[in-house]
Amino acid sequence: MDTLRAMRIFVRVADANGFTEAARQLNVSVTSVSRIVAALETSLRARLLDRSTRRVQLTPAGERYIRHCKRILECVDAAEAEAAGGGMRPAGKLKIHASPELGQRYVMSLIARYRRRYPDVRVELALAHGMPDLFGEGASMALALRRQAPEPGLAARRLGQIFGIVCASREYIARHGAPQGPRDLADHVCLGLAVPGFRPDEWVLAGPDGKETTVPVRPEVRVNVAEALATAVREGMGIGVLPMGSAAAGLRNGDFVRIMPDYRAAGMSAYALYSPPRYRDDTVRTWVDFIEDAFPALLSADEATLRCPEHTAA
């Protein structure tokens, strides 16, 4: 039995929640998939999947085994890609999907640096909420924000944490004053950001002790892109919770200031996501490795800006 192939098929069955869908994705017969998984269970002397007419479910042994399988397969894919691509310059098309919060602030500058190193790579960047089909032709990889672990079946590189801060323009503060704590927000005009992971009418703020406070707000204006919210805050329309990238840029430009500096919005992790087979592609492999090295420094620079006292309301 080809153990590595059996591992790949077992992982695909578990991620697809069934033999039929896994067989379709692998372009093989359901009978072949079922036979290979059964042979794997026999060789391990352990039942990995509980089967029903509608779905399959991992057994406790299967849950332990699949974690090892995924680590092993990712290492094998990385080793094969490095060996096959040694000394070769990547070329061709790289299709990147990114959430607007990451794409507008960070990704374009990283693409510019990447293409200076690999000028034969053509890049297509799509900014949108949601997730494309990373197993099909939708995108080569995605950059996304997640509070929880990424979707099963995807390889993931964690790039760092993104959080939000409360901001207002100096003009707004001169007219209305600055809130000192979450309770004071009820007396102010609030602006809402309606994107995955953020509720425009409910701000979750972590205080100096790390304890989270849920603050109900009634946004006078709602937007679904952080840059639009930054513009609204800059124009003195109200108070908004801005993701750290958008906030740092505005603070440096003097567009607005940070208020309630002891509070921050609950954080989300930034991930590079891709299907494991994609890592064999030179463009995907070099891009993912590049941003894994470069991204943390960008986040650190923005965090330093947020901590700077001169950007905080007196």
Buried (B, 14 or more C-beta within 10 A) or exposed (E): EEEEEBBBBBBBBBBBBBBEBBBEBBEEEBEEBBEBBEBBBEEBEBEBBEBEEEEBEBBEBBEEBBEEBBEBBBEBBBEEBEEEBEEEEBEEEBBBBBBBBBBBBBBBEBBEEBBEEBEEBEBEBEBEBEBBEBBEEEBBBBBBBBEEEBEEBBBBBBBBBBBBBBBBBBEBBEEBBBBEEBEBBEEBBBBBBBBBBBBBEEBBBBBEEEEEEEBEBEBEBBBBBBBBBBBBBBEBBBBBBBBBBBBBBBBEEEBBBBBBBEBBBBBBBBBBBBBBBBBBBBBBBBBBBBBEEBBBEBBEEBBEBBEEEEBBBE
